[in-house]
Amino acid sequence: MLHITDELTIADWEMTESFIRSSGPGGQNVNKVSTAVELRFEAERSPNLPDPVKRRLKRLAGRRWTLDGAIVIRAEETRSQARNRELARERLADLIRAALVAPKRRIATRPTLGSQKRRLKAKTARGAVKSLRGKVEDED
């Protein structure tokens, strides 16, 4: 059971964890101990998440979202399997918390009359400066 907020929890059946060997340097330990964790959360089939949250979650997950609607999170920072497991679960919880926050609707505003006049005045002044850059003609 993974607690996201006070109201939202993710059941264990929605997540599967597989332990794999970590990549990178580490000597003999890295070759024989499977400390990296690959956490797979079936987000598309989750009954706990409403549809708008699932859509935001898909956008936030990016490459971690699979074609069958699951989120795959890898954790291989530490040499401890238990710590990597905690890190993966924390990342998933943070991702879901970010998806729970609905973005604010943008309210369209109009520029003030004063700002419009200042903008046009600046454009006129700039145009005058540029027009004075032409070739100089002799008065002979």
Secondary structure, DSSP 8 states (H G I E B T S, - for coil): -EESSSS-EE-GGGEEEEEE---S--THHHHH---EEEEEE--TT-SSS-HHHHHHHHHHHGGGB-TTS-EEEEE-SSS-HHHHHHHHHHHHHHHHHHHHS-----------HHHHHHHHHHHHHHHHHHHTTS------
